[in-house]
């Protein structure tokens, strides 16, 4: 079930094996992204997520928006 978590909890969950996914558009991801993040653009999350993510591990989805 999706829920919002804070930065410190993200660090702990990733350190325990969670997958960090950035859903930014490609140009933004290439410009700057979180270390170790997997890039899956939001528009492709359904199709690529099945291929790229381990279903047995937690997933944290991240998108930075200035709006």
GULO-245500 format. One record per atom (N, C-alpha, C): residue number from 1; residue in one letter; x negated, z, y negated. Coordinates in pm, 1 decimal, decimal comma. Layout:
N
  num  residu         x         z         y
  NUM       a         X         Z         Y
...
This chain:
67
  num  residu         x         z         y
    1       x     -83,8       0,0     117,4
    1       x       0,0       0,0       0,0
    1       x     -89,0       0,0    -124,6
    2       x     -69,2     -92,1    -217,9
    2       x    -151,4     -96,2    -339,0
    2       x    -132,5      27,6    -425,6
    3       x    -243,1      69,0    -485,4
    3       x    -237,6     178,8    -582,8
    3       x    -358,9     167,6    -673,3
    4       x    -348,6     219,8    -791,8
    4       x    -458,2     217,3    -887,5
    4       x    -552,3     334,3    -860,3
    5       x    -683,8     307,1    -866,1
    5       x    -781,2     414,5    -848,9
    5       x    -885,2     407,7    -960,4
    6       x    -948,5     517,9    -986,6
    6       x   -1048,7     526,0   -1093,0
    6       x   -1187,2     489,1   -1041,2
    7       x   -1276,5     465,5   -1134,0
    7       x   -1411,9     418,2   -1105,0
    7       x   -1485,6     503,1   -1001,8
    8       x   -1481,3     633,9   -1014,5
    8       x   -1554,1     721,0    -921,4
    8       x   -1498,6     707,7    -779,9
    9       x   -1368,2     696,5    -767,5
    9       x   -1309,8     678,6    -634,8
    9       x   -1348,2     542,3    -576,8
   10       x   -1355,8     439,8    -662,3
   10       x   -1400,9     307,7    -616,1
   10       x   -1540,4     319,6    -556,4
   11       x   -1629,4     387,1    -625,7
   11       x   -1766,5     404,6    -575,3
   11       x   -1767,7     471,3    -437,9
   12       x   -1689,1     575,9    -423,6
   12       x   -1685,1     648,6    -296,6
   12       x   -1628,9     562,0    -183,9
   13       x   -1521,4     491,1    -211,1
   13       x   -1456,8     410,9    -108,8
   13       x   -1546,0     293,4     -67,9
   14       x   -1611,7     229,8    -164,2
   14       x   -1704,1     120,4    -132,5
   14       x   -1823,0     173,2     -52,9
   15       x   -1873,5     290,0     -90,7
   15       x   -1985,5     349,3     -17,5
   15       x   -1948,1     381,5     127,1
   16       x   -1819,8     404,3     152,0
   16       x   -1776,1     433,8     288,5
   16       x   -1732,9     308,2     365,0
   17       x   -1755,5     189,7     304,8
   17       x   -1732,4      65,3     378,4
   17       x   -1621,1     -24,9     330,2
   18       x   -1554,7       9,5     221,8
   18       x   -1447,6     -77,1     170,9
   18       x   -1504,7    -208,0     117,2
   19       x   -1422,4    -311,0     119,5
   19       x   -1458,9    -441,8      66,5
   19       x   -1410,8    -450,6     -77,7
   20       x   -1498,0    -491,9    -166,3
   20       x   -1465,1    -505,8    -307,8
   20       x   -1443,0    -653,1    -337,3
   21       x   -1322,8    -687,9    -382,2
   21       x   -1286,4    -826,9    -406,5
   21       x   -1255,2    -845,7    -554,5
   22       x   -1323,3    -941,1    -616,7
   22       x   -1292,3    -978,3    -755,5
   22       x   -1209,5   -1104,6    -752,1
   23       x   -1097,6   -1103,5    -823,7
   23       x   -1005,0   -1216,3    -822,9
   23       x   -1010,9   -1298,2    -951,3
   24       x   -1118,9   -1283,5   -1023,7
   24       x   -1137,0   -1359,9   -1146,4
   24       x   -1148,9   -1509,0   -1117,2
   25       x   -1116,7   -1595,7   -1214,8
   25       x   -1144,0   -1738,3   -1198,2
   25       x   -1295,1   -1759,5   -1180,5
   26       x   -1332,9   -1865,3   -1111,9
   26       x   -1473,7   -1890,8   -1079,4
   26       x   -1569,4   -1881,9   -1197,4
   27       x   -1540,9   -1947,2   -1312,3
   27       x   -1637,8   -1938,3   -1423,8
   27       x   -1663,0   -1794,5   -1469,4
   28       x   -1558,9   -1713,2   -1472,5
   28       x   -1574,5   -1573,7   -1514,3
   28       x   -1652,7   -1494,4   -1410,4
   29       x   -1625,8   -1517,4   -1283,9
   29       x   -1697,4   -1447,6   -1177,9
   29       x   -1845,8   -1483,9   -1182,7
   30       x   -1875,9   -1612,1   -1199,5
   30       x   -2014,6   -1657,1   -1203,8
   30       x   -2089,3   -1600,2   -1324,1
   31       x   -2018,8   -1580,1   -1433,8
   31       x   -2080,3   -1523,4   -1554,7
   31       x   -2118,0   -1377,3   -1534,9
   32       x   -2028,9   -1301,1   -1470,7
   32       x   -2054,3   -1158,2   -1451,6
   32       x   -1956,5   -1103,6   -1348,1
   33       x   -2009,5   -1029,1   -1251,1
   33       x   -1923,4    -966,2   -1151,0
   33       x   -1987,6    -836,9   -1101,6
   34       x   -1907,5    -756,7   -1036,8
   34       x   -1956,3    -629,8    -983,5
   34       x   -2052,4    -654,8    -867,4
   35       x   -2159,2    -578,3    -858,6
   35       x   -2254,7    -595,1    -748,4
   35       x   -2186,4    -580,9    -612,4
   36       x   -2213,5    -674,4    -523,9
   36       x   -2158,7    -669,9    -389,3
   36       x   -2016,0    -717,9    -375,0
   37       x   -1956,3    -762,3    -485,1
   37       x   -1817,1    -806,2    -479,8
   37       x   -1803,5    -940,8    -409,7
   38       x   -1695,3    -955,5    -336,8
   38       x   -1658,1   -1081,6    -274,3
   38       x   -1570,0   -1154,4    -374,9
   39       x   -1594,7   -1283,2    -393,7
   39       x   -1513,7   -1359,3    -488,9
   39       x   -1404,2   -1435,5    -416,0
   40       x   -1280,8   -1401,3    -448,4
   40       x   -1165,0   -1475,4    -401,1
   40       x   -1071,4   -1488,7    -521,5
   41       x   -1065,6   -1608,2    -582,3
   41       x    -976,1   -1625,0    -696,5
   41       x    -832,5   -1585,3    -659,1
   42       x    -762,8   -1525,4    -752,5
   42       x    -628,6   -1474,5    -727,2
   42       x    -537,3   -1581,7    -667,9
   43       x    -548,8   -1702,8    -715,8
   43       x    -463,3   -1810,7    -665,5
   43       x    -491,8   -1846,5    -519,6
   44       x    -606,3   -1800,4    -467,6
   44       x    -643,4   -1833,0    -329,8
   44       x    -647,9   -1709,9    -239,3
   45       x    -601,7   -1596,0    -290,4
   45       x    -614,5   -1470,9    -215,4
   45       x    -540,4   -1476,7     -81,3
   46       x    -425,2   -1541,0     -76,4
   46       x    -350,9   -1547,6      49,3
   46       x    -424,7   -1629,8     154,6
   47       x    -474,7   -1745,8     117,0
   47       x    -539,9   -1832,7     215,6
   47       x    -682,3   -1787,5     247,8
   48       x    -762,6   -1754,9     147,3
   48       x    -902,1   -1718,6     171,3
   48       x    -918,5   -1574,3     217,1
   49       x    -827,2   -1488,4     179,5
   49       x    -836,9   -1348,7     219,4
   49       x    -837,5   -1332,6     370,2
   50       x    -756,0   -1409,0     437,9
   50       x    -748,6   -1403,3     584,6
   50       x    -882,3   -1443,0     645,3
   51       x    -948,5   -1542,0     586,9
   51       x   -1075,7   -1592,3     639,1
   51       x   -1193,8   -1500,7     606,0
   52       x   -1193,5   -1443,6     487,1
   52       x   -1312,6   -1374,7     436,8
   52       x   -1312,5   -1223,1     452,8
   53       x   -1196,9   -1163,5     470,1
   53       x   -1190,3   -1017,2     471,9
   53       x   -1172,9    -962,0     613,1
   54       x   -1232,7    -846,2     635,2
   54       x   -1220,7    -774,6     761,3
   54       x   -1094,7    -688,4     755,8
   55       x    -998,0    -719,5     839,0
   55       x    -869,4    -649,2     837,6
   55       x    -881,7    -501,5     874,2
   56       x    -992,6    -461,5     933,0
   56       x   -1010,8    -323,2     976,0
   56       x   -1071,3    -235,4     867,5
   57       x   -1110,3    -296,3     756,2
   57       x   -1172,7    -221,1     646,2
   57       x   -1081,6    -221,3     523,8
   58       x   -1089,0    -114,4     447,1
   58       x   -1011,9    -105,9     322,7
   58       x   -1055,8    -215,9     226,6
   59       x    -964,5    -256,6     139,7
   59       x    -992,5    -360,0      40,9
   59       x    -958,7    -307,4     -97,7
   60       x   -1051,9    -325,3    -190,3
   60       x   -1027,7    -293,4    -330,4
   60       x   -1028,7    -425,4    -405,4
   61       x    -919,8    -455,5    -475,2
   61       x    -909,6    -578,7    -552,6
   61       x    -927,6    -543,0    -699,7
   62       x   -1015,9    -618,9    -764,6
   62       x   -1050,8    -589,9    -903,2
   62       x   -1036,3    -714,7    -988,4
   63       x    -977,9    -697,4   -1106,2
   63       x    -969,7    -805,3   -1205,0
   63       x    -979,8    -741,7   -1343,2
   64       x   -1074,8    -788,4   -1420,0
   64       x   -1093,1    -737,6   -1555,7
   64       x   -1018,9    -828,7   -1650,8
   65       x    -937,1    -773,2   -1737,0
   65       x    -858,5    -852,1   -1830,3
   65       x    -866,9    -789,9   -1967,6
   66       x    -895,6    -871,2   -2067,0
   66       x    -907,6    -820,9   -2204,3
   66       x    -775,0    -822,8   -2276,9
   67       x    -674,0    -881,4   -2217,3
   67       x    -544,0    -892,3   -2285,3
   67       x    -472,4    -759,7   -2290,3
